[in-house]
């Protein structure tokens, strides 16, 4: 029987783990590694009707079908994650909302949806009585390592020694390659890429 490893990580056979956003690049690799360790994985997908993504997960490792459970869940309706979390010891929060459509959403932007979803999922984890640990990932592109000097520009004074809440990118920052439907490159990442190519 598996249990928490010395470092507090997932140690092996029989451990039940939830991975949100299971078909994403990072999450699908995590699902693969967990299945290889013998874990029972509850992976969430935005749409179970997307057979390309569901099939990818089912084919990750031989015998995955016995230990992989797929659940439909959407961050714009975080209550849908409860069935995937039920019975799990570990929850990896990797999913992120995108493609906000004002016509069918109660949120002004994807950041509001993400914060609300994390809050709801953490509540579900606490109420589950089985979850021992939640691992929440985020993108460094939500924060800028560049020092902003008024009048001189972002990155003019180099890089910060560390990144904390004071480095968060404001939601109202306008930047190249931004669209109303899908923000692929955040302001700090764009400026970092720009400064590295000069």
N, C-alpha and C positions, 0 to 999 in steps of 0.2 A: 504494500500500500504506500502510495506516495504521500509526501508531506512537504512542508516548507523546508527549503534547503538552508544551509548554515547562513547564507547571506540574505535569507528571506525570500529567495526566488522560487519559482515553480520547479519542483524537484522530479516529477515523473509520472508514472502510470496512475491512471485513475483520477488525477486532479481535474476538476471541472473549471474551465476558464472561459470567460466571455471576451470576445474581441469585437468591438464596434467598428463599422466600416470595413468589414472583412475582405472585400474585394479590392481595396485600395492597394497601392504599391507596397507600402511598409506593412500594412496589416496582413496582406496575403503572405508575405514572408514570415511574419510572426505566426500566423495560423499553421503554415508548413512546419516550422520549427517545433511548435507545441505538439502537433500531431506526431512528428518524428520521436518526440520524448514520451509518447504514450498518453498524452492528456486527452480528455474529452473536451472538445472545443465547441462553444456556442458562438457562431459568427453571424453578425447582422449584415443585411443587405438592404439598400433602399427599396429595391423591388425584387421580389422572388420571381417575377416574370422575366427578368433579364437572365436568360439561360446561359449566355456567354460568361457572365460573372459567376453564377452559381456553378456552372460546369467547371470553370477554372478551379474553384475551391475543392470540388469533389475529386478532381484529378491530381491534386497536389502531391499526394503520397499514396502508395499502394495500401489498400485497406482503410482509406480515410472515411469511407461511407459509414463504417461502424462507430466511429468516434467523432464525427462531424455532424453538428446539428445547425441548420440554417434557419434564421429568423428574419422576417421582414420588420424593419424598424426605420423610422425617419426622425432626424433631429428636429424637424419643424413640428413634430408631435412626439415629444420625448417619452410620454407614457407608453409608447409602443415598445420600449426597450425592456419593460418589466419581465415578460416571458423569457427573454434571452438571459437575463441576469439571475433568474430563479435557480437556486441550487448551486450557483457558482461560488468558488472560493476566491477567485481572482477576476478582476475586470480591467481590461485594457481599453481605455477611452481614446480611440484613434480617429474615429469618424469626425468629419468637419462639415458643416453645412455650406452649400454653394448653390448658385442658380436661383436666388431669391426672386420670386415673382410677386409683386405687390398685390396683384388681383386675388391671390389665394393664400396669403400669409398674414398673420397677425403681427409680424415683426417689421421694423423699419429697415433693418439691415441684417447681414449674416452674423455680425458680432453679437447683436442682441439675441438672436436665435441660439448661438453657441453657448452663451452664458446661461440662458434659461435651460437649455438642454443639459448642460453639465450639472447645474443645480438639481434638476429633477432626477437625473441618473444617480447622483450621489445620495439623494434621499432614498431612492429605490434600493441602493446598495446597503444603506444603513438599516432599512426595514427588512431586508432579506434574511438577516440573522445568520447567513452563511458566508458572506463576502468578508475575507480577511484583509484584503489589500486592493486598492484601486490605483492603477498606474495611468496617469493622464499625460498624454503627449500633446505638444503644440509646436507650431512652426516658429523658428527663430525670426522669420520674416515679419512677425507681429511686433517685434521690437527692433530698435535700431542701435547697432554698436557704434555708430558714428556720432561724434560730438558736433552738435549744432551750434555755430557761432552766429548770433544775429548780425546780419549784414554781410557776413563772409560766406555763409552757406553751410549746408549739411556736409559734415566730414572735413571741414576746413582745418579743424584742430586735431584730427586723427581719430583714434578709436578709444572707447571707454575701457577701463580695466575689467569691468564686470557689467552685467545687464540685470536690471531689476525693474520694478513697476514704473519707475520714473522714465524709463526708456520706451514705453509703449507708444506705438504709432497712433496719432489722433485719427479718428474715424473720418473726419471731414477733409483730410489731406487729398489734394488732387495731384495726379501724377500721370505720366505717359503710360499707354497701354491699359488704362483702366476702362472698364465697361460697366454698364448698369447691371448686366446679368452675371458676369463672372470676373472676379478680380484675381488674375493669375499671379501677377507680380506686385508685391506690396511696395510702398514707397522706400523703406530702407533697403530692401533687397535690390530694387532697381538702381538706387544711388550707389550701392556697394558694387554692383556689376558694372555700372558706368565708370566708377573710379578705378576699377581693376583693369579696364580695357584701355585706359588712357596712357 
